[in-house]
Amino acid sequence: MTRALRQAAGAHYGWRDWLVQRVTAVVMAAYTVVVLGVALWNGGIDYPLWKALFACGAWKLATFVFMLALTWHAWVGVRDIWMDYVKPVGVRLALEVLTLLALAAYIGWTMQILWGGK
Amino acid sequence: MKFRIYRYDPEKDAKPYLQEYDVALDPHDRMLLDALMRVKAVDDTLSFRRSCREGVCGSDAMNINGKNGLACVTNLLELKEPVELRPLPGLPVIRDLIVDMSQFFKQYHSIKPYLVNDERPPEKERLQAPEDREELDGLYECILCACCSTACPSFWWNPDKFVGPAGLLAAYRFIADTRDQAVNERLDNLEDPYRLFRCHTIMNCVDVCPKGLNPTRAIGKIREIMVKRAV
């Protein structure tokens, strides 16, 4: 039987993720407020308004930044869940990689929706 | 007064169970510890720690009706019957209400809970400005009863890696101390996704602290200093 490795702590990171989670939350909140503002201003959002919004390059960019913030925020949060509850390092690493791949795919999908349409 | 108390003697019992007691109290019995002593007089096999009986030593921390607290400063009038007493959650039970605190103290010691100052000590004492000294209020009063850390889900899941609220409160007590010279080493030691950043601001620690301290605020200040030195 192989002896278990000695446990060590002191990865010298953490504050950046913590700060990222807060900054991305502000970005998402700002976008949400703008969307709600547009809805209130126009008495709701119907299909023509939705289409007009997404015809605008700045709106697409803002939506993309929102999605980047969302995925980055989700990365920190989901990894926190794996770190809290999943003890075997191999399983945790696999889950973290899968999470990253899924989030990268979501970003690609967002780009397809925003800029790949007819 | 009626009690349901967690009993477990690993040498005798296959598994833990709750034992019911109904004891007559003296009119002078005010605190839960007084009542526990009555129970102990009826059944001397019941084991629990206690010492100062006035909320200073931190020995009689336990889970009282689902919330961690000190038996000696918990007023009997505030308790719903039957009073359910369990050992502090998350730590190995040695017997009945006595838990093994090794992991808790290991984390406490890991933050070097002592002043680091290589300068020659002055004749009398190292002086501090009153406003510098004020920063230590709400930090130095911790009695290490472990109510907070054992109420913290992050400490339950990672007791070997997460320092826990009590340890982090003590860590900030020395980070904030202007007489200490090891602030950067202390921050380096805590700059870790597990040691400090497992705190998800659940605030159970603040809710249960029998001394009314606020580990969450201390943890927030450590994060703030860490961000300030890096950004």
Chai-1 contact restraints between the chains, C-beta under 6 A:
chainA,res_idxA,chainB,res_idxB,connection_type,confidence,min_distance_angstrom,max_distance_angstrom,comment,restraint_id
A,A9,B,K161,contact,1.0,0.0,6.0,A-B,restraint_1
A,A9,B,D192,contact,1.0,0.0,6.0,A-B,restraint_2
A,A9,B,Y194,contact,1.0,0.0,6.0,A-B,restraint_3
A,A9,B,R195,contact,1.0,0.0,6.0,A-B,restraint_4
A,G10,B,D192,contact,1.0,0.0,6.0,A-B,restraint_5
A,A11,B,D192,contact,1.0,0.0,6.0,A-B,restraint_6
A,A11,B,P193,contact,1.0,0.0,6.0,A-B,restraint_7
A,H12,B,E191,contact,1.0,0.0,6.0,A-B,restraint_8
A,G14,B,E191,contact,1.0,0.0,6.0,A-B,restraint_9
A,G14,B,D192,contact,1.0,0.0,6.0,A-B,restraint_10
A,G14,B,P193,contact,1.0,0.0,6.0,A-B,restraint_11
A,G14,B,F197,contact,1.0,0.0,6.0,A-B,restraint_12
A,W15,B,M226,contact,1.0,0.0,6.0,A-B,restraint_13
A,W15,B,V227,contact,1.0,0.0,6.0,A-B,restraint_14
A,W18,B,F197,contact,1.0,0.0,6.0,A-B,restraint_15
A,L19,B,V227,contact,1.0,0.0,6.0,A-B,restraint_16
A,D84,B,W157,contact,1.0,0.0,6.0,A-B,restraint_17
